[in-house]
Amino acid sequence: MLRFDNVGLRYGVGPEIVRDLNFAIAPQSFQFLTGPSGAGKTTLLKLMLLSLKPSRGAIHIFGSDAAKLNKDEITAIRRRIGVVFQDFRLLDHLTTYENVALPLRVMGRNEAAYRAEVVELLRWVGLGDRMNALPPVLSGGEKQRAAIARALIVRPELLLADEPTGNVDPSLARRLLRLFVELHKSGTAVVIATHDLSLMDQFGYARRLVVGDGQLRVFDGDPR
Amino acid sequence: MKDDSQTIPPDSELKRDMPLLPADSTAGRALVVVIAIMTFLACLTAGGAILVSEASEAWRGDVSRDVTIQIKPRAGEDVEADVAAAAEIASRAPGVADAVAYTKSQSEAMLAPWLGDGVDLGQLPIPRLIVVHMEPDHREDLEPLRAALAKNAPQASLDDHRLWLSRLDTMADAIVVFAAALFALMIVAMATAVGFATRGAMAGAREIIEVLHFVGAADSYIAGQFQSHFLRLGLRGAGIGGGAAAMFFALAAIASILAHRSAAGVEIAALFGAFRLGVPGFGAIAAVAGAIAFLTGLLSRMIVFRQLRVLL
């Protein structure tokens, strides 16, 4: 599904932020991406999302060499990926419903055709009574759930989540994690960037990709 | 029993029509003002050019239909007889609708503003005039009249106002070219303002663009959003500017009717006609306003496309 071969990234003429990245994300796999703050987790997620071009090496995604993709092909690939940002990135002038429906709207789908789907997902993440609320009046946890719902609405083949539980209390964090596990069970490959060790320990079977000193080490999870 | 929590909210209960780019912003309002002013000026220029062009057509039509015969007084000859003979020749010439000789008193009245009242023209060697109106289809066909005068009234000379006409042509053409250049400059200035505003809007909406890209929006979709946004701003600005220009010309037409009785009003009417644009003129204003709104949307789309090309 996603493979990095000797990937390195530098900004301008500076030193490489990450180097010699060699790993693969298999379909329907579940992994944590971890490491100390500033180690390059977010950079790695951006590389996976094709929003950064590697300085060297090759990224293969859904069977294509990322370096050879044109903009339309990149757009098509992004429609197969769900992403949850650390800072949510909800659009403040759109309601919760509109934010969650955004990926379907930009695909040009008719609003009447996806309304039931979006409403159902919003109720599932506990935002059924906040559909018309604007993000500035949502709590941190509500924003987090709206961001997750937006990533899930297209039933992505790959889900990338950057610190998805970073702004919520432990019980809500566990609830949100269960969402990702459900999604994984339904066939989505999940990558969750976090530095919350206790959270990772609850999912001992998950693979761990550990970024440190610009390099990546992969630790397989415990067999279930 | 029906479970309300599982029903799909109807349209009235769901807010879902927000444009992806926030509709109102200070920069947007400033652009509406700039577009309104530019449209107003562009419509004034276009309307002014139409008025001058129509008025010059009318001048040319009037002047080219008339030719003048001058009868120079000859020593010992009866100038009245010469005038009558030349008028007779002219009225019989092919293509001539009628020939009207100015009487002695009419000539004195014409010269009164310069020479004063009570001047006896008989004491001065001043040519007498015959105004000849040509048939509409024979405006250019003056040779038979010229030949008849040369043969039978050698003291008469024919003035077909060609020099005056060519000067009128040059002046009217110069005004229209100047208006076209002014119009082009305004469009360039407006396009530059739209360019700045689009880049500013893109910078302000950087985060929105990023999110749209990440959720799978194509460049064409994002450019389309900007195009709709700027088309709305353009329509608002062009509507205000075009409406103001239409109102200006309507008020000017009313004012020219009211002022028509005064001497100044008559002078203005001679230069610009009745100052009435008419349906084609107002149609031109609507076309200019529509074109400016369309141009605003199109320009923003092109600029956004170019800027998005460098983004991943």
Interface residues (C-beta under 8 A of the other chain):
Chain A: L49 L50 S51 L52 K53 K71 D72 I74 T75 A76 R78 R79 V83 F85 R89 L91 H93 L94 T95 Y97 E98 A101 L102 P103 R105 V106 M107 G108 E111 R115 A116 V119 R123 G128 M131 N132 R150 V154
Chain B: S5 I8 P9 E13 L14 K15 R16 M18 L20 P22 E207 I208 E210 V211 L212 H213 F214 V215 G216 A217 A218 D219 Y221 R309 L312
